Amino acid sequence: MQTPTPHRVSRATSRSPLARPSLRHPEGFLLTIETLTWLSGLVLSLSTFMSWYSGSGGHGLVLSVIGWHTGLVGQIVFFLGLAVLILVVLRVFGVALPASLPESLIVIGIGVLATILVLVRLIWIPNQLSVPTDGRGIGIWIALLAAIGVIAAGVIEASEEV
């Protein structure tokens, strides 16, 4: 009777049976967490240049107010989206934040703040607008979805860090 030879396990495929499987997608995959983060930040920034409010100006004319012109809140939303993009660029260039301040926590905080600000503008139309605003434009809804996307990207990234 011959003794069996031990099966050799390569180091690349050896994993503890209790190890959690990685949720990261293979390189070259189209939708990764990083892609979701920078795409949501970009759309959040660009949404401030879209129509947030629209109204009829008479004679069939429709006037719109972009998010940038709604006051300080619209401009803060732009810079929050820009901050998300800067965090992604820093990560790409290898700049690491301190371990006591995880990047996912910063992304979640930026997303929450942007969501609150967009909800404020969604509920409360500023009085200083000279355009009779009949309703909300598509840009404010896109800003809300992008802000929620930033939160989702931060939460997914935080779940992968555990």
C-alpha positions, 0 to 999 in steps of 0.5 A: 500500500502506497502512502499518498503524497501531501497536496501542495497548496500554493500561497496565492490560493491559501486562505483560512477557512474562517476568513471573510471573502473579499467583496472587491471586484477584479481589476478592470471591472467597470463598477468598483467602489472607487468608481462609484465614489468619484462618479457620485462626487462628480455628478454632485458637483455638476448638478449645481450647474443644472436647473434646480428651480423653474418657472414660467416667465410669461409668453411661453418662456420658461426660466430656470435657476441653477443650483449655483445661484440659489445662494451659499447652499448651492455653492457648498454642495458644489465644493462638497462634491469637489472634496469627494473628488479630491479624496479619490485623487489623493487615494490614487496618488497614494496619499493616505489619511491618518488611521484614526480618520478613515476615508470612508467615514469622511465620505459618509460625512460629506454625503450626509452633509450634502444630502441635508443641504439638498433636502433643505433646498428641496423643501425651502425655496429661497425668497431672493429668487427673482424668478417665479418658481413653479416647481423643482427642476431636474438638477435638484433631484440629480443632486439628491441622488448623487448625495445619496450615492456618496453615502452609499459609496462610503458605507460600502467602503466602510463595510469592506474595511472591516 
